Amino acid sequence: MSNTLQLDPITPAVGAVISGVDLREALSGDTVAQIRAAVLKHGAVFFRDQDLTQPQTVAFLKPFGRLTVDPYTLGGGADVPEELTVHDMETNNSNATATQFWHSDSSHTAAPASMLMLRALELPPEGGGDTCWSNMYLAYDSLSEAVRRMIDPMEAVHSDWRVFPLLDRAYTAMLNKGLSNAHPVVRVHPETGRKALFVNELWTERLVGVPEDESRDILEMLYAQTRRLEFMMRWRWRKNDVVFWDNCAFQHYAVRDYTGRRVLQKGYIKGERPFGPASRKLAAE
């Protein structure tokens, strides 16, 4: 295996295709470091033609951190052995309603996933079932200085308030309804140290300590940032494509434009509790 991966950026804002690596093989420490650096720089990296078994996918992910699952997977977030965390996720036009919102995965939990992986197993015969990613560093940086100063110390409640009405009752009966956590509106990335917008349309319910009407208006202004086309890219899946992305500073949106089955294999890397500019300053003192 080549010590240097070939990296081809997709857009200036987000995305790069990596070639020259076979994810079925054990990765060297240098290759793992290069992939991590690429994810941190480009937000989402893509590998073509990766026909992996489930154990091979687990082996690929383990060098990047502890594998985990979200609260809506494999028993509602119970402890799951690492070898079982990588799982298939089937959607169709009727059960993919939650994907029509820009979001960071599991932001309603105390410690949202740091990185995530998807691999295309089965794609719909009609419609693309594409996935889009958006850069939350740019979303934050492009706000005016006055708005940045306003939101830097703010917190927002993330909960399952929007998701539960969209899910089947038989499915929600298995889950722990009411999961809710407050996180900074502006997250300091634990590895890059950069500030990123950390509210999203799927999980963020309200701002802390702000009247409801003001909270709604401020959040809608911030959500508009996540939808700016110059911050995003769109990926058209092919079978055995793999994407590995930074869930701390990049949001995604799965386009609900298809009929038939769409099956993706999914893996989570455990994250840490988000911290904001104020908490970082206190920690330094």
C-alpha positions in Angstrom: 0.0 0.0 0.0 1.3 3.4 -0.8 2.4 5.5 2.1 0.8 8.6 0.5 -2.8 8.6 -0.3 -4.1 10.4 -3.4 -6.5 13.2 -2.3 -8.8 15.0 -4.7 -10.9 17.8 -3.2 -14.6 18.0 -4.4 -15.4 21.6 -3.4 -13.5 24.2 -1.5 -16.0 24.0 1.3 -16.3 20.3 2.0 -15.4 16.9 0.6 -12.5 15.0 -0.9 -12.1 11.6 -2.7 -9.3 9.4 -1.4 -7.7 6.8 -3.7 -4.8 4.4 -3.2 -6.1 2.6 -0.2 -7.9 -0.7 0.2 -10.0 -0.6 3.4 -10.1 -4.4 3.5 -6.5 -4.4 4.5 -5.1 -3.5 7.9 -4.1 0.2 7.8 -0.7 1.4 8.9 -0.5 4.1 11.6 0.7 6.5 8.9 -2.3 5.8 6.7 -4.7 6.2 9.7 -3.1 9.6 10.5 -3.4 10.7 6.9 -7.1 9.8 6.7 -7.8 11.5 10.0 -6.0 14.6 8.8 -8.0 14.6 5.6 -11.3 14.3 7.5 -10.4 17.2 9.7 -9.4 19.3 6.8 -12.1 18.4 4.3 -15.0 17.4 6.6 -16.0 14.3 4.6 -13.8 11.9 2.7 -15.0 9.3 0.1 -13.6 6.0 -0.9 -14.9 4.2 -4.1 -15.3 0.5 -4.7 -14.8 -0.8 -1.1 -16.5 -4.2 -0.9 -16.1 -4.8 2.8 -17.5 -7.4 5.1 -19.0 -6.2 8.4 -15.9 -7.3 10.4 -13.6 -5.5 7.9 -15.6 -2.3 8.4 -15.2 -2.6 12.1 -11.5 -3.1 11.7 -11.2 0.0 9.5 -13.0 2.2 12.1 -11.4 1.0 15.3 -8.1 2.9 14.9 -10.1 6.1 14.9 -11.7 5.7 18.3 -14.2 3.7 20.3 -17.1 2.4 18.3 -20.6 3.1 19.6 -24.3 3.4 18.4 -26.9 6.1 18.7 -30.0 5.9 20.9 -32.2 4.7 18.0 -30.1 1.7 17.1 -29.7 -1.8 18.4 -31.8 -1.6 21.6 -32.1 2.1 22.1 -28.5 3.0 23.0 -27.6 0.1 25.3 -24.0 -1.0 25.5 -23.2 -2.9 22.4 -20.0 -4.9 21.7 -17.8 -3.1 19.2 -18.1 -6.0 16.7 -21.8 -5.4 16.5 -21.9 -1.6 16.3 -21.5 -1.4 12.5 -25.0 -2.1 11.2 -27.2 -1.9 8.2 -29.7 1.0 7.9 -32.6 0.6 5.5 -34.7 3.5 4.4 -37.4 4.1 1.8 -39.5 7.1 0.8 -41.9 6.6 3.6 -39.6 6.0 6.6 -36.9 8.6 5.7 -38.8 11.7 6.8 -36.2 12.7 9.4 -33.6 13.0 6.7 -35.2 16.1 5.2 -33.6 18.2 7.9 -30.0 19.3 8.1 -28.4 17.7 11.2 -25.4 16.5 13.1 -26.0 12.9 14.2 -26.9 12.3 17.9 -26.5 15.9 18.9 -29.3 15.4 21.5 -27.1 13.0 23.4 -24.6 14.1 26.1 -21.6 13.1 23.9 -22.5 13.1 20.2 -20.5 11.0 17.7 -17.2 12.5 16.7 -17.0 10.8 13.3 -19.3 8.6 11.2 -19.1 6.2 8.4 -21.6 5.1 5.7 -21.2 2.5 3.0 -23.7 2.0 0.2 -25.0 -1.5 0.1 -28.2 -1.2 -2.0 -29.4 1.9 -3.9 -32.9 2.7 -5.1 -33.7 2.0 -8.8 -35.3 5.5 -9.1 -34.0 8.7 -7.6 -30.5 9.1 -6.3 -30.9 8.9 -2.6 -27.9 11.4 -2.5 -26.4 12.8 0.7 -25.3 16.4 1.1 -22.8 17.8 3.6 -22.4 21.4 4.9 -19.4 23.1 6.5 -20.3 24.6 10.0 -16.9 26.4 10.3 -17.9 28.5 7.3 -21.4 28.9 8.6 -20.0 30.4 11.8 -17.2 32.5 10.2 -19.6 34.1 7.7 -21.8 35.6 10.4 -21.3 39.2 11.3 -19.0 40.0 14.2 -22.0 41.3 16.2 -23.9 38.0 15.7 -20.9 35.9 16.6 -20.4 37.8 19.8 -24.1 37.3 20.6 -24.1 33.5 20.1 -20.6 32.6 21.4 -21.9 32.3 25.1 -25.3 30.8 24.2 -26.5 27.3 24.8 -29.3 25.4 23.1 -31.4 22.4 24.1 -31.1 19.4 21.8 -33.8 16.8 22.1 -35.9 14.2 20.2 -38.8 16.7 20.0 -39.0 16.6 16.2 -38.0 13.0 15.6 -40.5 11.1 17.7 -43.6 12.3 15.8 -41.9 11.1 12.6 -41.2 7.6 13.8 -43.5 4.5 13.8 -45.2 3.9 17.1 -44.0 0.3 17.3 -40.4 1.5 16.9 -40.6 4.4 19.4 -42.0 2.1 22.0 -38.6 0.5 22.3 -36.7 3.8 22.8 -36.0 6.1 25.7 -38.3 9.0 24.9 -37.3 12.3 26.4 -33.6 12.3 25.8 -32.4 16.0 26.0 -29.1 17.8 26.5 -27.9 21.4 26.4 -24.9 22.2 24.3 -23.1 25.4 23.2 -24.5 27.1 20.1 -20.9 27.5 19.0 -18.8 24.5 19.4 -15.0 24.5 19.7 -13.7 21.5 17.8 -11.9 19.2 20.2 -9.1 18.5 17.6 -8.8 21.6 15.4 -9.7 24.2 18.0 -11.8 26.1 15.4 -15.3 27.5 16.2 -18.2 25.8 14.4 -22.0 26.5 14.4 -23.6 23.7 16.5 -27.3 24.0 16.1 -29.4 22.0 13.6 -32.9 21.7 12.4 -33.5 18.1 13.4 -32.4 18.0 17.1 -32.2 21.6 18.4 -35.4 22.5 20.2 -34.7 26.0 21.7 -32.1 28.4 23.0 -31.5 28.4 26.8 -32.7 31.5 28.6 -34.2 33.2 25.6 -37.9 33.9 25.1 -39.6 31.5 22.7 -40.2 34.0 19.9 -36.6 35.3 20.0 -35.3 31.7 20.2 -37.3 30.7 17.1 -36.1 33.8 15.1 -32.4 33.4 16.1 -32.4 29.7 15.3 -34.0 30.2 11.9 -31.3 32.8 11.1 -28.7 30.2 12.1 -30.3 27.4 10.2 -30.3 29.5 7.1 -26.5 29.5 7.4 -26.4 25.7 7.2 -28.5 25.9 4.0 -26.1 28.2 2.1 -25.1 26.4 -1.1 -21.6 27.7 -1.1 -20.9 25.8 2.1 -22.0 22.4 0.8 -21.6 19.5 -1.6 -23.8 16.7 -2.8 -22.6 13.1 -3.3 -24.3 10.7 -5.7 -23.8 7.2 -4.3 -22.5 4.2 -6.1 -22.6 0.8 -4.6 -19.6 0.2 -2.2 -18.9 3.9 -1.8 -17.7 4.7 1.7 -17.8 8.1 3.3 -16.1 9.0 6.6 -16.9 12.4 8.1 -16.4 14.9 10.9 -19.7 15.1 12.9 -18.4 17.9 15.1 -18.2 20.6 12.5 -20.2 19.3 9.5 -23.9 18.6 9.0 -25.5 16.4 6.5 -28.8 15.9 4.7 -30.1 12.8 3.0 -32.2 13.7 -0.1 -35.6 12.0 0.0 -36.0 11.8 -3.8 -36.3 8.0 -4.3 -38.5 5.0 -4.5 -37.6 1.6 -3.4 -35.0 0.5 -0.8 -31.9 2.3 0.1 -29.6 0.4 2.4 -26.4 1.9 3.9 -24.0 0.4 6.4 -23.3 2.7 9.3 -20.7 3.1 12.0 -20.2 5.6 14.8 -17.0 6.8 16.5 -17.8 7.9 20.1 -17.3 11.6 20.8 -17.1 13.8 23.9 -19.4 16.4 25.4 -19.2 19.6 23.3 -17.7 22.7 24.8 -17.9 26.3 23.6 -15.7 29.4 23.6 -16.6 30.3 27.2 -15.9 26.9 28.6 -12.6 26.6 26.8 -11.5 30.0 28.3 -12.5 28.8 31.8 -10.6 25.5 31.3 -7.5 27.4 30.2 -7.7 29.6 33.3 
